[in-house]
Amino acid sequence: MSKVVGKEKPVQSTLRRFSVSANTNSPGGNILRPDNLKGGLQADKTMASEMQEFMTEMKSLLKTNTDAVKQLSMEMKEMAKRQMNLEDYMKKSTEEMKDVKKRTENNEKDIGSLREEVERLSEQLALADYHRRSLNLRLRGLMDDVGVDLKQFVLDGLAKMLALNKKELEVQVEQIFWINSAFARANKLPRDCLIKFTNKEIRDLVLKTHFSTPFQVEGRNIILLKDIPPRILKKRKEYK
């Protein structure tokens, strides 16, 4: 066969790819037959169609992937936005918690200061009450159904104990009356009787004399006590 000079034509290239072997019995070796040419052209068409279909599928797949990437990108942006919002919320919550903690600490300090002030005022009131009661004495154990004038009944007993004239003693006594007490209620005892003296000297004399000469009514010993505010009594118990 003679050589083709120059660039191969497209048909020649196609024929080269789809050429088949000639009859082996022919002395000329490989020869190009019409049926082989027709088959090669058909193969090119099939390949071109398959390539076109492949390219179409690739474009569709690329479009699908591109849409998926866009959707994923949008979702990632949304997640990033939510994360930023969450971080802002957490930061704000942390600041609010710090503010609440600080206000709580300040409130606790204020409450502590208020408690101290209340305690101080309570101590002052208890002390003032103690001084106000410094001229008082309590009689405990006296039956509250004596059936006579209470003041005269108590004055008779005090005058006898002090060995004083009743009239002289009466001018130094301001009031005598029944009072309730938590001790009497808790122990189901008669009410206490409160004596208000006009001066501390006579009150101290009654207490001093009571240590050696009991105050008696109908043969029964009556207890004489200082009139001390409950708050101070409680403090004394705590110190013991």
Backbone hydrogen bonds, N-H to C=O, Kabsch-Sander energy under -0.5 kcal/mol:
donor,donor_aa,acceptor,acceptor_aa,energy
5,V,3,K,-0.5
13,S,9,K,-2.3
14,T,10,P,-2.6
15,L,11,V,-3.1
16,R,12,Q,-2.6
17,R,13,S,-1.8
18,F,14,T,-2.1
19,S,15,L,-0.9
26,S,23,N,-1.8
29,G,26,S,-1.5
33,R,31,I,-0.5
36,N,33,R,-0.5
37,L,33,R,-1.7
38,K,34,P,-2.4
39,G,35,D,-2.2
40,G,36,N,-2.1
41,L,37,L,-2.1
42,Q,38,K,-2.0
43,A,39,G,-2.2
44,D,40,G,-2.1
45,K,41,L,-2.1
46,T,42,Q,-2.5
47,M,43,A,-2.6
48,A,44,D,-2.6
49,S,45,K,-2.6
50,E,46,T,-2.8
51,M,47,M,-2.8
52,Q,48,A,-2.5
53,E,49,S,-2.6
54,F,50,E,-2.8
55,M,51,M,-2.9
56,T,52,Q,-2.4
57,E,53,E,-2.7
58,M,54,F,-2.7
59,K,55,M,-2.7
60,S,56,T,-2.5
61,L,57,E,-3.1
62,L,58,M,-3.0
63,K,59,K,-2.7
64,T,60,S,-2.9
65,N,61,L,-3.0
66,T,62,L,-2.8
67,D,63,K,-2.8
68,A,64,T,-2.5
69,V,65,N,-2.9
70,K,66,T,-2.6
71,Q,67,D,-2.8
72,L,68,A,-3.0
73,S,69,V,-2.8
74,M,70,K,-2.5
75,E,71,Q,-2.6
76,M,72,L,-2.6
77,K,73,S,-2.4
78,E,74,M,-2.5
79,M,75,E,-2.8
80,A,76,M,-2.7
81,K,77,K,-2.5
82,R,78,E,-2.8
83,Q,79,M,-2.7
84,M,80,A,-2.4
85,N,81,K,-2.6
86,L,82,R,-2.9
87,E,83,Q,-3.0
88,D,84,M,-2.7
89,Y,85,N,-2.6
90,M,86,L,-3.1
91,K,87,E,-2.6
92,K,88,D,-2.7
93,S,89,Y,-3.1
94,T,90,M,-2.7
95,E,91,K,-2.3
96,E,92,K,-2.6
97,M,93,S,-2.7
98,K,94,T,-2.4
99,D,95,E,-2.3
100,V,96,E,-3.0
101,K,97,M,-2.9
102,K,98,K,-2.5
103,R,99,D,-2.8
104,T,100,V,-2.9
105,E,101,K,-2.7
106,N,102,K,-2.5
107,N,103,R,-2.9
108,E,104,T,-2.9
109,K,105,E,-2.3
110,D,106,N,-2.7
111,I,107,N,-3.3
112,G,108,E,-2.8
113,S,109,K,-2.7
114,L,110,D,-2.8
115,R,111,I,-3.1
116,E,112,G,-2.3
117,E,113,S,-2.3
118,V,114,L,-3.0
119,E,115,R,-3.0
120,R,116,E,-2.5
121,L,117,E,-2.8
122,S,118,V,-2.8
123,E,119,E,-2.3
124,Q,120,R,-2.2
125,L,121,L,-2.9
126,A,122,S,-2.7
127,L,123,E,-2.5
128,A,124,Q,-2.7
129,D,125,L,-2.8
130,Y,126,A,-2.3
131,H,127,L,-2.3
132,R,128,A,-2.3
133,R,129,D,-1.9
134,S,131,H,-1.1
136,N,133,R,-2.3
137,L,195,I,-1.9
138,R,225,L,-3.3
139,L,193,C,-3.2
140,R,138,R,-0.6
140,R,223,I,-2.8
146,V,143,M,-0.5
153,F,149,D,-2.5
154,V,150,L,-2.6
155,L,151,K,-2.6
156,D,152,Q,-2.0
157,G,153,F,-1.5
158,L,154,V,-2.6
159,A,155,L,-2.7
160,K,156,D,-1.9
161,M,157,G,-2.1
162,L,158,L,-2.9
163,A,159,A,-1.2
164,L,159,A,-1.9
169,L,165,N,-2.1
170,E,166,K,-2.5
171,V,167,K,-1.3
172,Q,169,L,-1.5
173,V,170,E,-1.5
174,E,172,Q,-0.5
174,E,196,K,-3.1
175,Q,196,K,-1.3
177,F,194,L,-1.9
179,I,192,D,-2.8
185,R,181,S,-2.2
186,A,182,A,-2.7
187,N,183,F,-2.0
188,K,185,R,-0.7
189,L,184,A,-2.7
192,D,179,I,-1.3
193,C,139,L,-2.5
194,L,177,F,-3.3
195,I,137,L,-3.0
196,K,175,Q,-3.0
196,K,194,L,-0.5
197,F,135,L,-2.5
197,F,195,I,-0.6
198,T,172,Q,-2.3
203,R,199,N,-1.2
204,D,200,K,-2.7
205,L,201,E,-2.1
206,V,202,I,-2.2
207,L,203,R,-2.1
208,K,204,D,-2.8
209,T,205,L,-2.6
210,H,206,V,-1.9
211,F,207,L,-1.1
212,S,208,K,-0.7
212,S,209,T,-0.7
213,T,209,T,-3.3
215,F,222,I,-0.6
216,Q,214,P,-0.7
217,V,220,R,-2.5
220,R,217,V,-1.8
222,I,215,F,-3.6
223,I,140,R,-2.2
225,L,138,R,-2.4
227,D,136,N,-0.9
228,I,226,K,-1.2
233,L,229,P,-2.0
234,K,230,P,-2.5
235,K,231,R,-2.0
236,R,232,I,-2.3
237,K,233,L,-1.8
238,E,234,K,-1.9
239,Y,235,K,-1.7
240,K,236,R,-1.1
